[in-house]
């Protein structure tokens, strides 16, 4: 038995569904839910919902089957908000397609559950939190960025760029000869100020570059469409 967040659901046969969860102690894990297309379970199997999952299989390598019980409906409050729904779809798609199967990431589970809860905020405070969630996602996969000091000089002041190759911060002075090739570093990611809409988009461009580079392009795949949709909605 484990706690899980619903990432994706696909039809299987006439009445069942294959459901993929991000679990607290077993990583990204799929299983068959019998009757998963029924009206009774449709509300349970919504991406973002938190469930208690019991998995059974004859052998460890089999798909197996889930019995799921709804703990919290985290997706329902977001229905009136296109941007928040897009953020939910993006994070579910990134974990579902970018995380190796059955590789334990308890910190990612906690961060993702907290991020989904934060989407139900009274204001737009979830937006910088979401960019930070993508940075944490990269770190969990072993591709964390070092934004604490300049990769060229070791200094900690006036950090305004990120090297697209190393993922290290670059100061304004050190970056002058290369600024056309560097990525902007929004100040809110290093604790400076309240982000504007433009800052959020720059943050997403930064995290998107490295997620694409390390998680998808290396396997000749593209960023998932829900992630692109989030950026498009926030640009409007």
Secondary structure as GFF3:
##gff-version 3
##sequence-region A 1 236
A	DSSP	beta_strand	2	12	.	.	.	ID=ss1
A	DSSP	beta_strand	16	23	.	.	.	ID=ss2
A	DSSP	beta_strand	27	33	.	.	.	ID=ss3
A	DSSP	alpha_helix	39	42	.	.	.	ID=ss4
A	DSSP	beta_strand	50	56	.	.	.	ID=ss5
A	DSSP	beta_strand	65	72	.	.	.	ID=ss6
A	DSSP	three_ten_helix	76	78	.	.	.	ID=ss7
A	DSSP	alpha_helix	82	98	.	.	.	ID=ss8
A	DSSP	alpha_helix	106	118	.	.	.	ID=ss9
A	DSSP	alpha_helix	126	140	.	.	.	ID=ss10
A	DSSP	beta_strand	146	150	.	.	.	ID=ss11
A	DSSP	beta_strand	159	162	.	.	.	ID=ss12
A	DSSP	beta_strand	168	171	.	.	.	ID=ss13
A	DSSP	alpha_helix	172	175	.	.	.	ID=ss14
A	DSSP	three_ten_helix	176	181	.	.	.	ID=ss15
A	DSSP	beta_strand	183	184	.	.	.	ID=ss16
A	DSSP	three_ten_helix	187	190	.	.	.	ID=ss17
A	DSSP	alpha_helix	197	211	.	.	.	ID=ss18
A	DSSP	pi_helix	212	216	.	.	.	ID=ss19
A	DSSP	three_ten_helix	217	219	.	.	.	ID=ss20
A	DSSP	alpha_helix	225	235	.	.	.	ID=ss21
###
